[in-house]
Amino acid sequence: MNRPEPSANLNLSRNILLAIGLFNICFYAFVLRTVEVSIPKMLDAQNNAMEPDKKMTEEELVSRKQLVITNAKSNSKLSIAAGIGIVILAFFIPLAPSGLAVFALGLFLITLGYQAYLGFEVFTEGILIKVICVFAFFQSVRFSLEYELRNVPKIKKHQIQFPEPDA
């Protein structure tokens, strides 16, 4: 069986994908587990801190809690699934490095698109982490491309490269 030769760039790309995938799985599993307890308390505290004329009625507060909990659960489930997909792709990255790295970035962007669909509040939660993850994905793609292009001959500027003569 022919195995691809090891490369530091390929290992960096794989490690980045593993880190992002495992982070997604762990963070959103924590969110999924604690959302039913933390969200109602947070919304009650926010509502109690508002001025009396701007407070939500009890029905509005209950519907808001249900909406936020439903959105957080569906977002968490999709993000966990994407994290699992990213981890799986990280293990298969030697087969098609840049293609799988771009596909993993696509999975992450799908989760961001779904979060934007759910609403601005869901999308902006943890925006700094999301920006860091997108930057890390671009680094992963860069390392994958460097691995794939390592055997391409370098051509100097203004140098014409002629084909090798036939033997």
Residue frames as a rotation matrix with the C-alpha (Angstrom) as fourth column:
MET 1
0.585 0.811 0.000 0.00
0.811 -0.585 0.000 0.00
0.000 0.000 -1.000 0.00
ASN 2
-0.397 -0.699 0.595 1.39
0.670 -0.664 -0.333 3.38
0.628 0.266 0.731 -0.96
ARG 3
0.437 0.466 -0.769 1.15
0.864 -0.456 0.215 5.82
-0.251 -0.758 -0.602 1.88
PRO 4
0.735 -0.187 0.652 1.71
0.182 -0.872 -0.455 9.52
0.654 0.453 -0.606 1.31
GLU 5
-0.277 -0.916 -0.290 4.97
0.678 0.027 -0.735 10.78
0.681 -0.400 0.613 2.72
PRO 6
0.344 0.408 -0.845 4.71
0.915 -0.348 0.205 12.65
-0.210 -0.844 -0.493 6.00
SER 7
-0.261 -0.371 0.891 4.92
0.552 -0.815 -0.177 16.40
0.792 0.446 0.417 5.93
ALA 8
-0.798 -0.058 -0.600 5.05
0.557 -0.452 -0.697 19.09
-0.230 -0.890 0.393 8.59
ASN 9
-0.856 0.501 -0.129 2.60
-0.516 -0.805 0.293 21.19
0.043 0.317 0.947 6.57
LEU 10
-0.272 0.775 -0.570 0.15
-0.167 0.545 0.822 18.33
0.948 0.318 -0.019 6.28
ASN 11
-0.376 0.081 -0.923 0.40
0.830 0.473 -0.296 17.66
0.413 -0.877 -0.245 10.01
LEU 12
-0.946 0.051 -0.319 -0.21
0.112 -0.874 -0.473 21.34
-0.303 -0.483 0.821 10.77
SER 13
-0.623 0.757 -0.199 -3.26
-0.618 -0.320 0.718 21.34
0.479 0.570 0.667 8.53
ARG 14
-0.160 0.542 -0.825 -4.60
0.293 0.824 0.485 18.19
0.943 -0.164 -0.291 10.17
ASN 15
-0.624 -0.139 -0.769 -3.97
0.777 -0.007 -0.629 19.55
0.082 -0.990 0.112 13.67
ILE 16
-0.942 0.326 -0.076 -5.79
-0.320 -0.944 -0.082 22.79
-0.098 -0.053 0.994 12.86
LEU 17
-0.317 0.869 -0.380 -8.80
-0.503 0.185 0.844 20.87
0.804 0.459 0.378 11.57
LEU 18
-0.229 0.189 -0.955 -8.78
0.631 0.776 0.003 18.58
0.742 -0.601 -0.297 14.61
ALA 19
-0.881 -0.151 -0.448 -8.59
0.456 -0.523 -0.720 21.55
-0.126 -0.839 0.529 16.99
ILE 20
-0.770 0.635 -0.063 -11.48
-0.630 -0.740 0.237 23.36
0.104 0.222 0.970 15.32
GLY 21
-0.189 0.726 -0.661 -13.61
-0.258 0.613 0.747 20.23
0.948 0.312 0.071 15.06
LEU 22
-0.346 0.005 -0.938 -13.04
0.769 0.574 -0.281 19.19
0.537 -0.819 -0.203 18.67
PHE 23
-0.982 0.028 -0.186 -13.66
0.082 -0.826 -0.557 22.74
-0.170 -0.562 0.809 19.85
ASN 24
-0.516 0.845 -0.140 -17.00
-0.689 -0.312 0.655 22.78
0.509 0.434 0.743 17.99
ILE 25
-0.086 0.487 -0.869 -18.00
0.191 0.864 0.465 19.43
0.978 -0.126 -0.167 19.46
CYS 26
-0.534 -0.207 -0.820 -17.04
0.806 0.167 -0.567 20.28
0.255 -0.964 0.078 23.05
PHE 27
-0.989 0.119 -0.092 -18.34
-0.083 -0.940 -0.330 23.86
-0.126 -0.318 0.940 23.11
TYR 28
-0.440 0.882 -0.170 -21.69
-0.743 -0.251 0.620 23.15
0.504 0.399 0.766 21.50
ALA 29
-0.177 0.346 -0.921 -22.20
0.413 0.876 0.250 19.98
0.893 -0.336 -0.298 23.57
PHE 30
-0.792 -0.148 -0.592 -21.75
0.606 -0.299 -0.737 22.20
-0.068 -0.943 0.326 26.64
VAL 31
-0.850 0.521 -0.082 -24.22
-0.527 -0.842 0.117 24.74
-0.008 0.143 0.990 25.22
LEU 32
-0.276 0.773 -0.571 -26.71
-0.343 0.476 0.810 21.99
0.898 0.419 0.134 24.40
ARG 33
-0.330 0.077 -0.941 -26.44
0.692 0.698 -0.186 20.60
0.642 -0.712 -0.283 27.90
THR 34
-0.672 -0.061 -0.738 -26.81
0.675 -0.462 -0.576 23.92
-0.306 -0.885 0.351 29.75
VAL 35
-0.873 0.274 0.404 -29.16
0.070 -0.749 0.659 25.90
0.483 0.603 0.635 27.52
GLU 36
0.035 0.987 -0.157 -32.37
0.397 0.131 0.908 24.96
0.917 -0.095 -0.387 29.33
VAL 37
0.302 0.014 -0.953 -31.00
0.952 -0.056 0.301 26.18
-0.049 -0.998 -0.031 32.65
SER 38
-0.548 -0.700 -0.458 -28.95
0.693 -0.686 0.220 29.22
-0.468 -0.197 0.861 31.71
ILE 39
-0.770 0.243 0.591 -31.19
0.380 -0.570 0.729 30.92
0.513 0.785 0.347 29.12
PRO 40
0.317 0.948 -0.016 -34.32
0.611 -0.191 0.768 31.30
0.726 -0.253 -0.640 31.30
LYS 41
0.340 -0.255 -0.905 -32.23
0.861 -0.303 0.409 32.71
-0.379 -0.918 0.117 34.16
MET 42
-0.727 -0.686 0.002 -30.47
0.610 -0.646 0.459 35.12
-0.314 0.335 0.888 31.83
LEU 43
-0.529 0.594 0.606 -33.71
0.399 -0.456 0.795 36.34
0.749 0.662 0.004 30.22
ASP 44
0.522 0.700 -0.488 -35.39
0.758 -0.118 0.642 36.75
0.391 -0.705 -0.592 33.62
ALA 45
-0.013 -0.619 -0.785 -32.43
0.809 -0.468 0.355 38.79
-0.587 -0.631 0.507 34.88
GLN 46
-0.882 -0.299 0.363 -32.47
0.467 -0.652 0.598 40.97
0.058 0.697 0.715 31.74
ASN 47
-0.117 0.930 0.348 -36.20
0.500 -0.248 0.830 41.51
0.858 0.271 -0.436 32.00
ASN 48
0.552 0.312 -0.773 -35.99
0.833 -0.169 0.527 42.42
0.034 -0.935 -0.353 35.70
ALA 49
-0.362 -0.789 -0.496 -33.21
0.738 -0.568 0.365 44.94
-0.570 -0.234 0.788 34.99
MET 50
-0.593 0.189 0.783 -35.33
0.620 -0.513 0.593 46.80
0.514 0.837 0.187 32.44
GLU 51
-0.923 0.354 0.153 -37.37
-0.385 -0.825 -0.414 49.87
-0.020 -0.441 0.897 33.22
PRO 52
-0.548 0.746 0.377 -40.95
0.090 0.501 -0.861 49.03
-0.831 -0.438 -0.342 34.24
ASP 53
0.352 0.757 -0.551 -42.49
-0.513 -0.336 -0.790 50.45
-0.783 0.560 0.270 31.05
LYS 54
0.048 -0.426 -0.904 -40.11
-0.984 0.136 -0.116 48.43
0.172 0.895 -0.412 28.82
LYS 55
-0.630 -0.273 0.727 -40.43
-0.517 0.846 -0.131 45.07
-0.579 -0.458 -0.674 30.59
MET 56
-0.720 0.371 -0.587 -41.84
-0.370 0.511 0.776 42.14
0.587 0.776 -0.231 28.64
THR 57
0.266 0.851 0.452 -45.15
-0.954 0.166 0.249 40.64
0.137 -0.498 0.856 29.68
GLU 58
-0.070 -0.265 0.962 -45.15
-0.578 0.796 0.178 37.09
-0.813 -0.543 -0.209 31.03
GLU 59
0.756 0.399 0.520 -46.43
0.169 0.648 -0.743 35.66
-0.633 0.649 0.422 27.73
GLU 60
0.846 -0.500 -0.187 -43.75
-0.417 -0.402 -0.815 37.52
0.332 0.767 -0.549 25.76
LEU 61
0.035 -0.870 0.492 -41.07
-0.989 0.039 0.139 36.33
-0.141 -0.492 -0.859 28.15
VAL 62
0.162 0.091 0.983 -42.19
-0.223 0.973 -0.053 32.69
-0.961 -0.211 0.178 27.91
SER 63
0.942 0.204 0.267 -42.34
0.205 0.283 -0.937 32.80
-0.267 0.937 0.225 24.10
ARG 64
0.615 -0.785 -0.073 -38.95
-0.716 -0.518 -0.469 34.50
0.330 0.341 -0.880 23.96
LYS 65
-0.046 -0.610 0.791 -37.44
-0.804 0.493 0.333 31.80
-0.593 -0.620 -0.513 26.22
GLN 66
0.471 0.303 0.828 -38.88
0.120 0.908 -0.401 29.05
-0.874 0.288 0.392 24.03
LEU 67
0.995 -0.097 -0.035 -37.59
-0.056 -0.223 -0.973 30.70
0.087 0.970 -0.228 20.85
VAL 68
0.327 -0.936 0.131 -34.07
-0.927 -0.345 -0.149 31.22
0.185 -0.072 -0.980 22.22
ILE 69
-0.044 -0.311 0.949 -33.88
-0.570 0.788 0.232 27.67
-0.821 -0.531 -0.212 23.61
THR 70
0.739 0.379 0.557 -35.15
0.220 0.646 -0.731 26.17
-0.637 0.663 0.394 20.32
ASN 71
0.885 -0.448 -0.131 -32.64
-0.343 -0.435 -0.833 28.20
0.316 0.781 -0.538 18.30
ALA 72
0.106 -0.899 0.426 -29.76
-0.989 -0.050 0.141 27.32
-0.105 -0.436 -0.894 20.62
LYS 73
0.169 0.004 0.986 -30.60
-0.264 0.964 0.042 23.61
-0.950 -0.267 0.163 20.50
SER 74
0.901 0.196 0.387 -30.87
0.292 0.387 -0.875 23.43
-0.321 0.901 0.291 16.72
ASN 75
0.699 -0.714 -0.029 -27.69
-0.608 -0.572 -0.551 25.51
0.377 0.403 -0.834 16.30
SER 76
0.049 -0.699 0.713 -25.83
-0.887 0.298 0.354 23.28
-0.460 -0.650 -0.605 18.74
LYS 77
0.456 0.183 0.871 -26.90
0.049 0.972 -0.230 20.08
-0.889 0.148 0.434 17.02
LEU 78
0.983 -0.104 0.154 -25.83
0.148 -0.059 -0.987 21.36
0.112 0.993 -0.042 13.59
SER 79
0.489 -0.851 0.190 -22.52
-0.813 -0.524 -0.255 22.65
0.317 -0.030 -0.948 14.96
ILE 80
0.116 -0.406 0.906 -21.79
-0.605 0.695 0.389 19.33
-0.788 -0.593 -0.165 16.68
ALA 81
0.730 0.195 0.655 -22.53
0.330 0.738 -0.588 17.49
-0.598 0.646 0.475 13.43
ALA 82
0.891 -0.450 0.066 -20.23
-0.175 -0.474 -0.863 19.86
0.419 0.757 -0.501 11.53
GLY 83
0.280 -0.810 0.516 -17.53
-0.951 -0.161 0.264 19.39
-0.131 -0.564 -0.815 14.18
ILE 84
0.315 -0.108 0.943 -17.75
-0.118 0.981 0.151 15.62
-0.942 -0.159 0.296 13.79
GLY 85
0.922 0.065 0.381 -17.51
0.362 0.202 -0.910 16.05
-0.137 0.977 0.163 10.02
ILE 86
0.695 -0.711 0.107 -14.44
-0.616 -0.666 -0.421 18.28
0.371 0.227 -0.901 10.36
VAL 87
0.136 -0.643 0.753 -12.72
-0.778 0.401 0.483 15.75
-0.613 -0.652 -0.446 12.64
ILE 88
0.541 0.108 0.834 -13.45
0.274 0.915 -0.296 12.93
-0.795 0.389 0.465 10.18
LEU 89
0.967 -0.181 0.181 -12.12
0.119 -0.310 -0.943 15.02
0.227 0.933 -0.278 7.29
ALA 90
0.503 -0.827 0.251 -8.96
-0.861 -0.457 0.221 15.73
-0.068 -0.328 -0.942 9.29
PHE 91
0.142 -0.448 0.883 -8.17
-0.298 0.831 0.470 12.02
-0.944 -0.330 -0.015 9.39
PHE 92
0.493 0.099 0.864 -8.63
0.683 0.571 -0.455 11.67
-0.539 0.815 0.214 5.63
ILE 93
0.776 -0.121 -0.619 -6.68
-0.274 -0.949 -0.158 14.80
-0.569 0.292 -0.769 4.73
PRO 94
-0.323 -0.945 0.058 -3.67
-0.269 0.151 0.951 12.94
-0.908 0.291 -0.303 3.21
LEU 95
-0.117 0.342 0.932 -5.95
0.753 0.642 -0.141 11.69
-0.647 0.686 -0.333 0.42
ALA 96
0.076 0.168 0.983 -6.82
0.809 -0.587 0.038 15.15
0.584 0.792 -0.181 -0.95
PRO 97
-0.514 -0.391 -0.764 -5.30
0.849 -0.356 -0.389 17.82
-0.120 -0.849 0.515 1.31
SER 98
-0.983 0.095 -0.156 -6.53
-0.097 -0.995 0.005 21.11
-0.155 0.020 0.988 -0.06
GLY 99
-0.505 0.848 -0.162 -9.87
-0.181 0.079 0.980 19.73
0.844 0.524 0.113 -1.26
LEU 100
0.034 0.515 -0.857 -10.76
0.770 0.533 0.351 18.29
0.638 -0.671 -0.378 2.12
ALA 101
-0.680 -0.311 -0.665 -9.54
0.679 -0.608 -0.410 21.42
-0.277 -0.730 0.625 3.94
VAL 102
-0.915 0.403 0.019 -11.78
-0.345 -0.806 0.481 23.56
0.209 0.433 0.877 1.73
PHE 103
-0.199 0.869 -0.453 -14.66
0.128 0.482 0.867 21.13
0.972 0.115 -0.207 2.29
ALA 104
-0.235 0.047 -0.971 -14.14
0.957 0.187 -0.223 21.41
0.171 -0.981 -0.089 6.07
LEU 105
-0.950 -0.084 -0.301 -14.20
0.134 -0.979 -0.152 25.20
-0.282 -0.185 0.941 5.73
GLY 106
-0.644 0.763 -0.054 -17.46
-0.305 -0.191 0.933 24.80
0.702 0.617 0.356 3.82
LEU 107
-0.089 0.591 -0.801 -18.97
0.704 0.607 0.369 22.80
0.705 -0.531 -0.470 6.68
PHE 108
-0.534 -0.175 -0.827 -18.02
0.782 -0.474 -0.404 25.56
-0.321 -0.863 0.390 9.11
LEU 109
-0.980 0.168 -0.111 -19.44
-0.197 -0.909 0.366 28.23
-0.039 0.381 0.924 6.80
ILE 110
-0.372 0.890 -0.262 -22.71
0.177 0.345 0.922 26.27
0.911 0.297 -0.286 6.61
THR 111
-0.090 0.317 -0.944 -22.98
0.985 0.168 -0.038 26.50
0.146 -0.934 -0.327 10.39
LEU 112
-0.801 -0.221 -0.557 -22.30
0.343 -0.931 -0.125 30.24
-0.491 -0.291 0.821 10.22
GLY 113
-0.845 0.534 0.017 -24.97
-0.227 -0.388 0.893 30.61
0.484 0.751 0.449 7.54
TYR 114
-0.116 0.819 -0.562 -27.46
0.598 0.509 0.619 28.70
0.793 -0.264 -0.549 9.66
GLN 115
-0.336 -0.059 -0.940 -26.63
0.895 -0.330 -0.300 30.90
-0.293 -0.942 0.164 12.64
ALA 116
-0.974 0.009 -0.226 -27.22
-0.078 -0.952 0.295 33.99
-0.212 0.305 0.928 10.50
TYR 117
-0.540 0.830 -0.142 -30.54
0.030 0.187 0.982 32.46
0.841 0.526 -0.126 9.40
LEU 118
-0.101 0.499 -0.861 -31.55
0.920 0.376 0.111 31.96
0.379 -0.781 -0.497 13.04
GLY 119
0.884 0.461 0.073 -30.93
0.412 -0.844 0.343 35.60
0.219 -0.273 -0.937 13.78
PHE 120
0.394 -0.742 0.542 -28.40
-0.211 -0.647 -0.733 38.29
0.895 0.175 -0.411 14.43
GLU 121
0.505 -0.163 0.848 -28.16
-0.863 -0.121 0.491 37.45
0.023 -0.979 -0.202 18.14
VAL 122
0.869 -0.170 0.465 -27.22
0.071 0.972 0.222 33.83
-0.490 -0.160 0.857 17.46
PHE 123
0.728 -0.592 0.347 -24.70
0.501 0.112 -0.858 34.81
0.469 0.798 0.378 14.79
THR 124
0.354 -0.614 0.705 -22.91
-0.368 -0.785 -0.499 37.44
0.860 -0.083 -0.504 16.88
GLU 125
0.870 -0.088 0.486 -22.46
-0.445 0.286 0.849 35.25
-0.214 -0.954 0.209 19.94
GLY 126
0.391 -0.810 0.436 -18.79
0.232 0.546 0.805 34.36
-0.891 -0.214 0.402 20.07
ILE 127
0.998 0.058 -0.035 -17.96
-0.016 -0.291 -0.957 36.32
-0.066 0.955 -0.290 16.92
LEU 128
0.342 -0.939 -0.020 -14.28
-0.929 -0.341 0.144 36.59
-0.142 -0.031 -0.989 17.86
ILE 129
-0.173 -0.345 0.922 -13.98
-0.281 0.915 0.289 32.80
-0.944 -0.209 -0.256 18.13
LYS 130
0.658 0.498 0.564 -15.68
0.390 0.415 -0.822 32.44
-0.644 0.761 0.079 14.75
VAL 131
0.870 -0.410 -0.275 -13.25
-0.489 -0.639 -0.593 34.90
0.067 0.651 -0.756 13.15
ILE 132
-0.055 -0.922 0.384 -10.31
-0.884 0.223 0.410 33.01
-0.464 -0.317 -0.827 14.66
CYS 133
0.064 0.148 0.987 -11.72
0.096 0.983 -0.153 29.71
-0.993 0.105 0.049 13.35
VAL 134
0.950 0.276 0.144 -12.12
0.174 -0.088 -0.981 31.10
-0.258 0.957 -0.132 9.82
PHE 135
0.511 -0.845 -0.161 -8.53
-0.858 -0.490 -0.151 32.42
0.048 0.215 -0.975 9.95
ALA 136
-0.200 -0.581 0.789 -7.36
-0.594 0.712 0.374 28.99
-0.779 -0.394 -0.488 11.15
PHE 137
0.542 0.451 0.709 -9.23
0.292 0.690 -0.663 27.33
-0.788 0.566 0.243 8.27
PHE 138
0.952 -0.230 -0.200 -7.43
-0.288 -0.466 -0.836 29.57
0.100 0.854 -0.510 5.79
GLN 139
0.059 -0.970 0.238 -4.13
-0.973 -0.003 0.229 28.60
-0.221 -0.245 -0.944 7.40
SER 140
0.015 0.031 0.999 -5.10
-0.148 0.989 -0.028 24.94
-0.989 -0.148 0.020 7.10
VAL 141
0.893 0.332 0.302 -5.87
0.257 0.174 -0.951 25.38
-0.369 0.927 0.071 3.40
ARG 142
0.676 -0.707 -0.207 -2.58
-0.724 -0.587 -0.363 27.23
0.135 0.396 -0.909 2.94
PHE 143
-0.168 -0.763 0.624 -0.59
-0.783 0.488 0.385 24.43
-0.598 -0.424 -0.680 4.59
SER 144
0.318 0.370 0.873 -2.45
0.177 0.881 -0.439 21.84
-0.931 0.294 0.214 2.51
LEU 145
0.998 0.044 -0.045 -1.68
-0.032 -0.276 -0.961 23.69
-0.055 0.960 -0.274 -0.70
GLU 146
0.299 -0.954 0.006 1.98
-0.953 -0.299 0.055 24.02
-0.050 -0.022 -0.998 0.27
TYR 147
-0.127 -0.298 0.946 2.07
-0.357 0.904 0.237 20.25
-0.926 -0.307 -0.221 0.82
GLU 148
0.617 0.460 0.639 0.48
0.380 0.538 -0.753 19.56
-0.690 0.707 0.157 -2.57
LEU 149
0.981 -0.191 0.027 2.67
-0.081 -0.534 -0.842 22.02
0.175 0.824 -0.540 -4.42
ARG 150
0.566 -0.810 0.153 5.99
-0.374 -0.087 0.923 20.98
-0.734 -0.580 -0.352 -2.87
ASN 151
-0.072 -0.611 0.788 7.07
0.490 0.667 0.561 19.01
-0.869 0.427 0.252 -5.96
VAL 152
0.857 0.366 0.363 6.11
0.495 -0.391 -0.776 21.62
-0.142 0.845 -0.516 -8.53
PRO 153
-0.103 -0.979 0.177 9.31
0.994 -0.109 -0.022 22.95
0.041 0.173 0.984 -10.15
LYS 154
0.344 0.111 -0.933 10.15
0.397 -0.917 0.037 26.55
-0.851 -0.383 -0.359 -9.38
ILE 155
0.261 -0.222 0.939 10.42
0.929 -0.206 -0.307 28.82
0.262 0.953 0.153 -12.41
LYS 156
-0.474 -0.498 -0.726 12.47
0.651 -0.753 0.092 31.96
-0.593 -0.429 0.681 -12.05
LYS 157
0.489 0.650 -0.582 11.02
0.124 -0.712 -0.691 35.21
-0.863 0.266 -0.429 -13.27
HIS 158
0.563 -0.166 -0.809 11.56
-0.751 -0.512 -0.417 35.90
-0.346 0.842 -0.413 -16.95
GLN 159
-0.624 -0.748 0.226 12.89
-0.580 0.637 0.508 32.41
-0.524 0.186 -0.831 -17.55
ILE 160
0.258 0.663 -0.703 11.53
-0.945 0.324 -0.041 30.33
0.200 0.675 0.710 -20.38
GLN 161
-0.261 -0.280 0.924 11.22
-0.548 0.831 0.097 26.67
-0.795 -0.481 -0.370 -19.56
PHE 162
-0.125 0.125 -0.984 11.58
-0.946 0.283 0.156 24.34
0.298 0.951 0.083 -22.53
PRO 163
0.844 0.449 0.294 10.42
-0.516 0.830 0.213 20.73
-0.148 -0.331 0.932 -22.45
GLU 164
-0.029 -0.847 0.530 12.98
-0.445 0.486 0.752 17.96
-0.895 -0.214 -0.391 -22.05
PRO 165
-0.180 -0.065 -0.982 14.08
-0.977 0.128 0.171 16.43
0.114 0.990 -0.086 -25.38
ASP 166
0.853 0.519 0.059 12.93
-0.520 0.854 0.017 12.91
-0.041 -0.045 0.998 -26.19
ALA 167
0.101 -0.848 0.520 15.45
-0.544 0.390 0.742 10.15
-0.833 -0.358 -0.422 -25.59
